């Protein structure tokens, strides 16, 4: 999985990029082009995503804690890790 922690992607073009599981901790995605990017399970903790183009981008199961400007309505329901934790509890596992 790619690691882009702390990278400055200001005005970068990441259109249609496959970024599954990528880490963008503390990265700057200001005015970035993320049209149709696939950011499944990406880590955007403490990232800054302001004025970025995200139409048709996918953020399923992305971690966005303390992300400035990240979409807040990107997912409904449980994330993958919440579902797994529920299953482990149900099966008596830790």
ROKOL-6606 format. One record per residue (C-alpha): residue in one letter; x, y, z negated. Coordinates in steps of 0.5 Angstrom, whole numbers, padded with zeros to 4 digits, always signed. Layout:
BEGIN
aXYZ...
This chain:
BEGIN
x+0000+0000+0000x+0003+0007+0002x+0005+0012-0004x+0004+0019-0002x+0004+0022-0010x+0006+0029-0010x+0006+0030-0002x+0004+0037+0001x-0001+0035+0006x-0003+0042+0007x-0006+0043+0014x-0004+0035+0016x-0008+0031+0021x-0010+0024+0018x-0015+0023+0023x-0018+0016+0023x-0012+0014+0019x-0013+0007+0015x-0011+0009+0008x-0014+0003+0004x-0011+0003-0003x-0006+0009-0002x-0004+0013-0008x-0005+0021-0007x-0003+0022-0014x-0002+0030-0015x-0002+0031-0007x-0004+0037-0004x-0009+0036+0002x-0011+0043+0003x-0014+0044+0010x-0012+0037+0012x-0016+0034+0017x-0019+0027+0015x-0024+0026+0020x-0026+0019+0020x-0020+0017+0015x-0021+0010+0011x-0019+0012+0004x-0022+0005+0001x-0019+0004-0006x-0015+0010-0005x-0012+0014-0012x-0013+0021-0011x-0012+0023-0019x-0010+0030-0020x-0010+0031-0012x-0012+0038-0009x-0017+0037-0003x-0020+0044-0002x-0023+0046+0005x-0021+0039+0008x-0025+0036+0014x-0028+0030+0011x-0034+0028+0016x-0035+0021+0017x-0029+0020+0012x-0030+0014+0007x-0028+0014+0000x-0031+0007-0002x-0028+0005-0009x-0023+0011-0009x-0021+0014-0016x-0022+0021-0016x-0021+0023-0023x-0019+0031-0024x-0019+0032-0017x-0020+0039-0015x-0025+0039-0009x-0026+0032-0008x-0033+0030-0006x-0037+0028-0012x-0043+0025-0008x-0038+0020-0005x-0041+0013-0008x-0047+0011-0012x-0047+0005-0016x-0041+0001-0019x-0034+0001-0016x-0031-0005-0015x-0027-0005-0021x-0033-0004-0025x-0037-0010-0022x-0031-0014-0023x-0031-0012-0031x-0038-0014-0031x-0037-0021-0028x-0031-0022-0033x-0036-0020-0039x-0041-0024-0036x-0037-0030-0036x-0034-0029-0043x-0027-0027-0040x-0022-0021-0042
